[in-house]
């Protein structure tokens, strides 16, 4: 049931934002895996779509809970366009991701984080693995699942 709810939620985000996708910005290469990761977190907290998208080459892959895959720069751009909407429009603008633990293995940065936001009844915790190469993010495996968040 949770898998189905998550797939429906992600489908709604993709459907709602598909017609609004912006032109993709040029890539912005970072000097190392940690800088890629913390640029991602900072851009996510700012809901800066251009900075987020400047990290992802065309072959980017996100693996979401329950084995859901989202591939390609445009599809990831659609997800973040929906994510960065205000909460009343179904997005998560205003959320702050705070890294709690970080462990780098080669070019993969693993982060346990918590999310805080005025619209959350309690902090939400999760983890990501960011797979980088040549200063860009090629894959992200995440536990982020809006169905597990407790809203006010």
C-alpha positions as CSV (number, residue, x, y, z in Angstrom):
1,X,0.0,0.0,0.0
2,X,2.8,2.5,0.9
3,X,4.5,1.7,-2.4
4,X,1.3,2.5,-4.3
5,X,0.7,5.7,-2.4
6,X,4.3,6.9,-3.0
7,X,4.1,6.0,-6.7
8,X,0.8,8.0,-6.9
9,X,2.3,10.9,-5.1
10,X,5.3,11.0,-7.4
11,X,3.1,10.6,-10.4
12,X,1.0,13.6,-9.3
13,X,4.2,15.7,-8.9
14,X,5.3,14.7,-12.4
15,X,1.9,15.3,-13.9
16,X,1.4,18.6,-12.2
17,X,4.8,19.9,-13.2
18,X,5.3,18.3,-16.6
19,X,3.9,21.3,-18.5
20,X,5.9,23.7,-16.4
21,X,9.4,22.3,-16.8
22,X,11.9,25.0,-17.4
23,X,14.9,25.1,-19.7
24,X,17.7,23.2,-18.1
25,X,20.7,25.3,-16.9
26,X,24.3,24.5,-17.9
27,X,26.2,22.0,-15.8
28,X,28.2,23.4,-12.9
29,X,31.1,21.1,-12.0
30,X,32.1,21.0,-8.3
31,X,35.7,20.2,-7.2
32,X,34.9,17.0,-5.2
33,X,32.1,14.6,-4.0
34,X,31.4,16.5,-0.8
35,X,31.0,19.8,-2.6
36,X,28.5,18.2,-5.0
37,X,26.6,16.8,-2.1
38,X,26.5,20.0,0.0
39,X,25.7,22.1,-3.1
40,X,22.7,19.8,-3.6
41,X,21.5,20.2,0.0
42,X,22.0,24.0,0.0
43,X,20.2,24.4,-3.3
44,X,17.4,22.1,-2.1
45,X,17.0,24.1,1.1
46,X,16.9,27.3,-1.0
47,X,14.5,25.6,-3.5
48,X,16.8,27.0,-6.2
49,X,15.8,24.9,-9.2
50,X,18.6,26.1,-11.5
51,X,21.3,25.3,-8.9
52,X,19.8,21.8,-8.3
53,X,19.6,21.1,-12.0
54,X,23.2,22.3,-12.7
55,X,24.5,19.2,-10.9
56,X,22.9,16.5,-13.0
57,X,24.2,15.1,-16.3
58,X,21.7,13.6,-18.8
59,X,22.2,10.1,-17.5
60,X,21.3,10.9,-13.8
61,X,19.3,8.4,-11.9
62,X,17.3,8.7,-8.6
63,X,16.2,5.6,-6.8
64,X,13.3,6.3,-4.5
65,X,11.7,4.1,-1.8
66,X,10.1,0.9,-2.9
67,X,12.4,0.7,-5.9
68,X,11.0,3.6,-7.9
69,X,13.5,4.9,-10.5
70,X,13.4,8.3,-12.1
71,X,16.0,8.7,-14.9
72,X,17.1,11.6,-17.0
73,X,17.7,15.2,-16.4
74,X,14.3,16.4,-17.6
75,X,12.4,14.0,-15.4
76,X,14.5,14.9,-12.4
77,X,13.8,18.6,-13.2
78,X,10.1,17.9,-13.2
79,X,10.3,16.3,-9.8
80,X,12.2,19.3,-8.3
81,X,9.8,21.8,-10.0
82,X,7.1,20.1,-8.0
83,X,9.2,19.8,-4.8
84,X,9.9,23.5,-4.8
85,X,6.3,24.6,-4.9
86,X,4.8,26.0,-1.7
87,X,3.3,23.4,0.7
88,X,-0.3,24.5,-0.1
89,X,0.4,23.5,-3.7
90,X,1.7,20.1,-2.7
91,X,5.4,21.0,-2.6
92,X,8.0,21.2,0.1
93,X,9.3,24.8,-0.2
94,X,10.4,26.0,3.3
95,X,11.8,22.6,4.3
96,X,15.3,22.5,5.7
97,X,17.4,19.4,5.3
98,X,20.1,19.2,8.0
99,X,22.9,16.7,7.6
100,X,23.3,14.7,10.9
101,X,26.0,12.2,9.8
102,X,28.2,12.1,6.7
103,X,30.4,9.3,5.5
104,X,32.3,9.5,2.1
105,X,33.4,6.3,0.4
106,X,35.2,7.1,-2.8
107,X,33.0,9.4,-4.8
108,X,29.8,8.4,-2.9
109,X,28.7,10.6,-0.1
110,X,26.3,9.0,2.4
111,X,24.2,11.4,4.5
112,X,21.7,10.8,7.4
113,X,19.5,13.9,7.6
114,X,16.5,15.4,9.2
115,X,14.0,17.8,7.7
116,X,12.4,20.6,9.7
117,X,9.6,22.9,8.4
118,X,6.9,25.0,9.9
119,X,4.3,22.7,8.3
120,X,5.7,19.5,9.9
121,X,4.4,18.3,13.2
122,X,7.8,16.8,14.0
123,X,11.2,16.5,12.2
124,X,11.4,13.9,9.5
125,X,14.5,11.7,9.3
126,X,16.0,9.9,6.4
127,X,19.2,9.1,4.4
128,X,20.6,9.5,1.0
129,X,23.6,8.1,-0.9
130,X,24.9,10.6,-3.5
131,X,27.0,8.9,-6.3
132,X,29.2,11.5,-7.9
133,X,31.8,11.5,-10.7
134,X,33.8,14.3,-12.2
135,X,32.1,16.9,-10.0
136,X,28.5,16.0,-10.9
137,X,25.8,13.8,-9.4
138,X,25.1,10.7,-11.4
139,X,22.8,8.9,-9.0
140,X,21.0,9.4,-5.7
141,X,19.4,6.7,-3.6
142,X,17.0,8.2,-1.1
143,X,14.7,7.2,1.7
144,X,12.6,10.4,1.3
145,X,8.9,9.4,1.3
146,X,6.3,12.1,1.8
147,X,3.9,9.4,3.0
148,X,6.0,9.0,6.2
149,X,6.0,12.7,7.1
150,X,3.7,14.0,9.8
151,X,2.1,17.3,8.8
152,X,0.4,19.8,11.1
